[in-house]
Amino acid sequence: MRKILYVDDDALNRDILRDLLCEGGYDVVEADDGDTALKRLHDTPGIDAVLLDRMMPRMSGIEVLRAVKKDAHLADIPVIMQTGATARDQILQGIRAGVYYYLTKPYEDQMLLAIVGAALRDAAQKRRLREEVAQHRTLMGLLEQARFRFRTPQEARSLAFLIANCFPEPEAAIYGLHEMLSNAIEHGNLGITYREKTRLMLQGRLQEEIEHRLALPENREKWAWLSFETDSMTLRVRIRDQGAGFDWRPYLDISPERATHPHGRGIATARRMSFSSVDYVGCGNEVVCTFIADEA
């Protein structure tokens, strides 16, 4: 059972949210202020995520967040900020401090569970990718140039592991590569829009829809391509799909407007943790991801 630390100075809020999270299948640990929250994080093993109220006396949610992100033992735990503060600059402050998931009051029960679930899935995926990439290390560090085609999520995942091992830090590269290759299939070739993905995730039907669209006659011969090249200092991955493209500019950074959505952070996170730069070409169905070794 996943363990959630819920931090809120309001006892009534804690009662309501505790019941909802428990009904959702989570084990809930509670704290009524920031100091207690940090103590719970250090003393309670196995906390998987933190649901944190922003406005608290003495130690605010932002101060708790900064303390968590500075601690190497806690920094990877996803934090979901719960707040009544919906001003763009306040949400942006949280994003810059490390909050990629927001719940703004009032919210529906389904959205709360969807956001908590999304944060846990993303954290688990990053952890699995880092762990598994070590199992795929070969002589890929000797590769100078290559071109691949792929069509399915399984092929994209295998290819991400393969190419990640060409990077000096495969554990950092794997997340961005997997996100970009998955986008080429889901949003590119299969045409799943942002709004559709939100709905499908809330319904728990995303994987089912991907498999359905892959089997459609018009998609059976759609491929995406990855090319890789490197010199002594620079690694460059180019990914192209057969989709209609999209306006990528809003997704280069984590947006306050999307901070309450269960997805939409992949490109921005890839820019931050995997590559030196991410540049889209033309209509947006081609992306160039560059890593410069002296920036590592």
C-alpha positions, 0 to 999 in steps of 0.5 A, a space after each residue: 500500500 502506497 504511503 502518503 504524508 498529508 500536511 495541513 494545519 486544519 484538522 477538518 481538512 485532514 479528516 476529510 482528505 484522510 478518509 478520501 485517500 484511505 478510500 483510494 487505497 492509500 496509507 496516510 501519515 499526518 502532520 499538522 505543521 512543517 516541523 512535524 512534517 519534516 520529522 515524519 519524513 525522517 522517522 517514517 520509512 517508506 513515504 511515497 509522496 507528500 500532499 502539502 498545504 501551502 498556507 501554514 503558520 510558522 513554517 509555510 508549505 514552500 519552506 517545507 518544500 525547500 527543505 525536502 528538495 535540499 535533502 538528498 534522502 528526500 529530494 526524489 519524493 514527489 510533492 503535491 501542493 494543496 492551496 487556495 492561492 491560484 495566482 499565477 506567480 504563486 504557483 510559479 514560485 512552487 514550480 521553481 521550488 520543485 512542485 510539479 503537481 498542484 491541487 487548487 481548492 476547491 477540487 473534485 475528489 476524482 481530480 485529487 486521486 488522479 493527481 496523487 496517482 500521476 505523481 506516484 506513477 511518474 516518480 515510480 517510472 523515473 526510479 524504474 528507468 534509472 534502475 533498469 538502464 544499468 542492466 542495458 549497459 553494453 558497448 554503446 559508448 563507442 557508437 558514433 552514428 545510428 538510425 532506428 525506426 520504431 512504432 510501439 511503446 515497447 519498441 520506444 522503451 527498448 530504444 530509450 534504454 539503448 541510446 541512454 547508454 551512449 550518454 555519460 550519465 545514462 540514468 539522467 538521459 533515460 527519462 528524457 529519451 523515454 518521454 520524447 519517444 513516447 510523445 512521438 507515438 502517442 501525440 504524433 503518430 496516434 494523434 492523441 491530443 492533450 485534452 484526450 490524454 487528460 480524459 483517458 488518464 482520468 478514466 484509466 483508459 490511456 493504455 487501452 486507447 494506445 493499443 486500439 489506435 495502433 491497431 487501426 488500419 491507418 496507423 499500422 504503417 506509421 513509423 517514427 525515427 530516431 537518429 543519433 550522432 556524437 563527436 567528442 563533446 556533443 551528443 545529438 538525438 533527432 526524433 521524427 514522427 508522421 503526425 501533424 505536429 503541435 505548438 511545442 512552445 507552451 510545453 518547454 517549461 512547466 506551466 502554472 496553468 497545467 500544474 493542476 493537470 495529471 500530465 503535461 510535464 514531460 518535455 519541460 522535465 526532459 529539458 531540465 534533467 536530461 539534455 542541454 537543449 531541446 529544439 523543435 523543428 518545423 511544425 513540431 513533429 521533429 525534435 532535436 535533443 542535444 547534450 553537451 559534455 562539458 555542461 555535465 
